[in-house]
Amino acid sequence: MQRRLIISKAILAVSLLAASWGVAQAQDLAQNLPQNTVVTVNGIAITYDDISMAEDELLGLVGQLPEQQRFETLVSFMVERLLAANAARKAGLENSAEVEKRVAFLKQKALQDVYVSGLLMERVNEESVSAYYQKNIVEGPKQEEVRARHILVDSREEAEAVIAAVKNGGDFIELAKKRSKGPSGAGGGDLGYFDRAAMVAPFSDAAFKLKKGKVSDPVKTQFGWHVIKLEDRRTKPTPALDDVRDQIYQILASEARRGIYDEMRQGADVQFVRIPTSSE
């Protein structure tokens, strides 16, 4: 998905270039540049592939940015990298010992990335994702969910007063709107459907013990005192494959990656020659 977003921005960049320089000039320029060029710096091309690799490198920093801002940040990063690299060449650093050391290190990383990525593509595919989905989600254990409302107050006395009001015919939804200090109060205390892990333990324990339509005794959590009403109970619906495909891929990729390295370590002779002490 991220790569498709970058492609759309690359197309946008070319479109803006054509609008600024004229279509004919942009076409002439494009004919002399590598395919998928996004921008040039002093005549040197920065391609979509460059931006894509920069995204992989900076994903932890730019992954949550809006699409447009992420693209602009990556392009700026690559422009600055190219300018700095050219300045370093002019300064005679290209063949320096420090650069050679870093190049050797990065070459090892590139070999690792390309090799392991290739194996992951072989081992994790649509077939394996579908098989995992069928076995672990469609045919796997089913989770129970409940739908509940609650009224959150500051003290046990207030919670008991809410319970008394309900027993005297008070409408739980209206009481929640008037008395609950929680954000769900405006919606009548409705929390929707949730499983046990979604709420803190005292709340979940109380909610899942209730029968449909019943109201709990006061329940204390770190947020205050709750009065809970159980609205419904059901088996958690099976999500569509498209909704969990990315999650399944991450699970399988993590397992496959661990298996790849375990296999390589089996035939390797790894020995610690020297372990630095804390004083070094």
N, C-alpha and C positions, 0 to 999 in steps of 0.2 A: 504494500500500500504506500509506504513512504517513497519508494522509488517511483511509483506512478505519479505521486505529487510533484516530485522533482522534475519529471518529464514535462508535466503541464507547465511548470514555471520556466523550463528551458524554452518551450514553445512560445511562451509569453515574452521572454527576453528577445527572441528572434523577431517576433511580431513588432515589438517596440522599436527594435533596431531598424526594421523595414520602414516603419512610420516616420522615424527621425531622419534617415538618410535617403529614403526613396527605395522602392522595391528593386530597381535595377542595380543600385549600388550594393544593397544588402545581398542580392543574389551573387554578384561578382565576388564579394567578400567570402560568402559561404562556400563558393567553389574552391577556394584556396585554403580552407580550414578543415581540420579533422571533423569527422561526422559527430553530430551532437554537441558542437561547440556552443557554449553558453555565453561567454564573454572573452574578450582578448585584453591582454595587458602588454602594452608596447609591442603589439603584433604577435604575441605568444598566446596560444589558445588555452583556455580553461574549459574542459569538456564536462558533459553530464557525468561521465564516469568519475572525473575528479571530484565533482560535487558529491556524488554518491559515496565515494570513499571517505570524504571529509565528514559526511553525515554519520557513517559508521564510527569514525574516530571521536566525534563530538556528541554522540547520541545522548549521553548522560547530561549534557549541558543544553542541548537544543531540542531534545525529544518532546518537551511539553510546550514548546512555543507554537503560536498559531502558524499555519502553513506559510503565509506570506513572509512573516518575520523570520521563520526558520530558514527559508530559502535565501532571503537577503543576508542573513547572518553567515550562512555557509559560503555564499559567493564572496562576501567581504573577507572571510577567513582565507579563502583560496587566493584572492587578489593579494592580500598582505603576505601570504606565504611565498607566492611567486616573486613579489618585489624584494622580499628579504633574501630569498635564495639567489636572485640575480645580483643583489648587492654583495652577498657573501662571495660569489664567484669573482666579482671585480676586485674584491679585497684579497684574493688569492687563497681563500680558505677551502676551495673545493677538494683539494688533495691533502688537507691537513690531517694529522693523526687523529684528532678529536672527531672530525667528520667521518673518516674511514671507520673508526670504531663504532660510531652510531649507525653508519650504513650497514655494517656487518650485522649488528644487532637487529635492525629493521628488516634485513633480508631474511634472517631466521624467522622473524614474526610473519613475514609475507609467505614464506614457504609453509609454515604451520597453518596459516589461515586458509590458503588455497587448498592444501592437501586435506585438512579436516573438513572444510566446507564441502569439498567434492564427495567425501565419504558420507557426510550427513545427508546430502542430496540423494545418495543411493539408498540410504537406510530409512530415511524419513520422507515419506511421500503420501500422496492422497490415499493410496491403498492402506498403508499402515495407520494413517489417521482415522480412516473409516472403520478399520478393524478395532481400534482402541475405543472409538465411540460406541460401536455395537456391543462390545464385551463389557466395558466398564460403566457406560452411561445408560444405554438402552436396556441391557440385560443385568446391570449391576444393582447393588442394594438401593432400595428406594428410601428417600428421606421423608420424614413427616414434617409438615408445616402447619402452623396455626395462624389465624388472623385474629388480632386482638386490638382492643382500644384500651387506653389507660388515662388516668387522671393523676398528674404529678403535683404533690403539695409538699410543704416544708416540714410538717410534723405528723406524728401518729394520730394526734387528736383531730387534725384536719381530715386525715384519711378516714377515720372512723365516722366523722360527720358526713363525708361524702357517701359512705356505705349506708348510713342511716337514711340519707336523702333518697338513695336509690330504692331502699326497702319500702319507703313511704310513697313510692310511685314516681319518683323523680326520673326524668329522662337522662340517660347516661351521656348522650351526645351533648345535650344542652349544658349539663353540669360540667363536662369537660371544657366546653367553650368559655364558661364563666369562671371556673375555678383552677383549671390546670395551668401550671406555670411553664410547662414544656412546650416546645415548638409545634407539637402535634395538636395542641389544644384547639387552635383555630379550626382544625378539621374534625372536631369532635373526638379527638384522641386517637384517631385511626392510625395504626402502625402498619397496615397491610399484612401480607403473609410473610412469615419469617421462620427460619429453622432455629434449632436450639443454640447453635453457635453464633447467631446474629445478635443476641442480647447477652447482657451480663447474667451470670449464673443464677442469682436469686430471682431475677425477673423471669428468665426462661423456665426455671423449675416450677414457679408458681403458675405461669401461663399454661404450660403443658399438662399440669395436673387438673386443670379446670374442665368441666363439661360445657358443651356449647350453650351459650346464653347465660352462664353463671358468672358471678362477680367474686373476686378474691377477697381475702382478708388483707389488711395493710401489708405491703411488701417494702422492705427497706433496701435501698441500694446507695451507692455513693452519690447518686443524683438527688436523693430525697425519698419521700414516701409515695408509693404507687398504689392505686386501686385499679385492678385489671378486670376487663370483661372479655370473655372469649366469644368471638363472633363465628368462627368456623375452624374446621380441622380438615386437612386433606393430605394426600400423597403429593410430594413436590413434582410438578410437571416435568417431563423430559424435555430439555432444551433442544432446539434444532441444531443440526450439525454445524450450520453456518455460524451460529451464535457462539459455539465453543471451539471452532476449528483452530483458532490462534492459540488458545490455551492448551489444547491437546498437542499441537505442534511443539510448543515450548517444553511440555513434559517429555515427549518422545525425543526431542533434540537433546535435552539435558541427559537423558538416560543413554542415548546413543553416543554422545560425546564422552561420557564417563567410560563406556565400554570400549571406545576406540583407544583411549589412553591406557586403560587397563591392559588391553591386548599388546600395545607397544611396550609397556613396562615389563611384561612377562619375559621378553627376550632381551631386556636391557641390563647392563651392568652399571648400576648407579651406586657410587660410593662417595660419602662425604670425606673430603680431604682435610678440610679445616672449617670449624664452626666458630664464627666470631663470638667473643664474650660480650657481656653487657657493658663492659668498661671501654670497649673499642669504639 
